[in-house]
Every structure is written in structure tokens, then in C-alpha cells.
Amino acid sequence: MSDYSIWVCEYSFVKNYHKSGVLYGAHNQGFVKLPYCYVVIKGRDHVAMVDVGYNDKDYGKVLGDRFGVENWRNPTTVLAEIGVKPEDVDTCFITHAHFDHFGNVEDFPNAKFYIQEREIAKWVWAMSLPDRMRWMMVAVDPGDIVRGADLARQKRLVTVNGALADVLPGIDLHAADDSHTWGSMWVTVRNDGQAQSQDTWVLAGDLVYVFDNIHGPGAAVDEKEVYTPVGLAVGSQTNLVLATEAMMKQVGYDSHRVIPVHEERLRDTFPSRITREGLRITEICLADGETSKVSG
């Protein structure tokens, strides 16, 4: 029995992203393609998302251009490929407040948003600092933080303090403080609905960018994992390694079940297709009775 379908939906990409940003210590090792994606979870009469991307206008566009983002498409276009409309989304889990994850809340008018309390509070603090310290804001649109506060005014923002079980049936949130960001979190889907699940998926946000963060760079398939953290952290790489261990423990150390949404090679691991817009849809799993959105 599977309660939920899970799709990773690419909405744009950076063709040449410094590998050292993806993999700690990979200096002078060139560039990699970095897909920009969000995750859709559908089932149990809910449509949820993990992160919401960004809107290619105003300062969001400034940041997108600065990072070299290409082929941006809006959620209406992207979600139509799996038969979902933005208005259908009732729940959004924001793993962290970087612009490409928290920058498009206005396109989801019927959703309630969940974010770690520490995450949004610390970005308010960072916004207050002198400009000479603005490196910490390198991937944040201050307007997104303001819009987040307005969601709170509308009673559509839930600030979470640590772990939170069964936000939706079988879906849990977990904190990774002082790691990639001050209040990053990951999402666990127990797809059989059991407390001791045998069908668990972890949606890692940016705590893991690519498979190499789990396996180690260049590791052979039969070698044991050596966690290598992502290159960008306002917290510490130590905390990223500890978060990776916690995620892996949840899936019984089956790295196949920890999903890094920025990983281009998801297409080699899970059923995928390229849409007419030149963007990838990857199907992680299907709920009972759900039809595939990547095969005929």
C-alpha cells in the first residue's frame, strides 16, 4: 500500500554551477548542471509541495540572473505536466528560505505554509545587519521574508520549532539547525502510514544537493558511504554531516530513498521524462490507483 505519489518537478536550471558550491572542497573542479526543482506530494486527499521555487520578477529575477538561471517556467506550466494546478495545493513545506525555495508563495493562494521558526527569525536578524555582512544574504530575497511575515498575518504560516510528526497523515518534519541555513528542515514521507515504516522517503531540501554528498565524490557503487557536505553553509559542515546521518537512519541507510532535488542524475535512477518546455519530471513513487505522469 502506498498513500502518496511523489514527483520532483524541474522549473528552471543553472547550466554551469560551480562544483565547489555543490560539494565541499571541490575547488577548481569545474561546473555542473544544477536543476531548480520543487516536489509535489499527492494523496490522502491532499496536494502538498516541498518548496515553491521563485518568481522570475523583481529581486527574484535579479538573483536568478546573478546565479545564471535559465528556462524558468511558472508553476501553472510546470504542475500541469502532472495534472495539478497551483490552486489545488493545500500545504507547502519550506525547507529553507533561499530565494529558489521560498520565492513564489503568491502563486499558491489556498496553501498553508510550514517553516522552521528559527529559519524565518534568523533571516530577519540577518536583514538588520550592516551591509558589510551581507554575504549571509547572498541567496535570499528580503521580499520573500516580508511575504512570509504577511502569510503569518493571514494565519497561513505555521512556524515549527524542531520536529513535527503527522503534519499530514504519515508526513513528518525534521529540523537541521545551523546547517545549510539557520533553520533548514527535511520532510519524511512514511508512505505505508506506519509509525515504523517500511516505505519511507526523505525529501532532503538543500541539506543534500547531489548523490555525491551521501556517497562521497567518485565512490564506487559497492563502497561504503563517506558523507561529503554541500559547499554552502551559513551554519557548519559538521551539522550537515550530522543531518545526513539522521536522514539516512530514517531510511535504514538505503541512500536510494534520500532524494536530493538539485540532482540532475535523478533521471538515471527514477522514471523521468523531459517536457515540451525542456524540463524534467521525475516520478519517485505512485500512490495506489495513481497513473504515471512520465510514461504513456
URGIVEN-V95147 format. One record per helix or strand of 3 or more residues. SS is the DSSP state (2 for helix, 1 for strand). FROM is the first residue (numbers start at 1). LEN is the number of residues. If there is no record, write none. Layout:
ss->SS from->FROM len->LEN
ss->SS from->FROM len->LEN
This chain:
ss->1 from->4 len->15
ss->2 from->19 len->4
ss->1 from->31 len->13
ss->1 from->46 len->5
ss->2 from->58 len->9
ss->2 from->75 len->6
ss->2 from->86 len->3
ss->1 from->91 len->3
ss->2 from->99 len->4
ss->2 from->105 len->3
ss->1 from->112 len->5
ss->2 from->117 len->11
ss->2 from->131 len->7
ss->2 from->142 len->12
ss->1 from->157 len->4
ss->1 from->164 len->5
ss->1 from->171 len->7
ss->1 from->183 len->8
ss->1 from->200 len->4
ss->2 from->212 len->4
ss->2 from->237 len->14
ss->2 from->255 len->3
ss->2 from->266 len->4
ss->1 from->271 len->4
ss->1 from->280 len->6
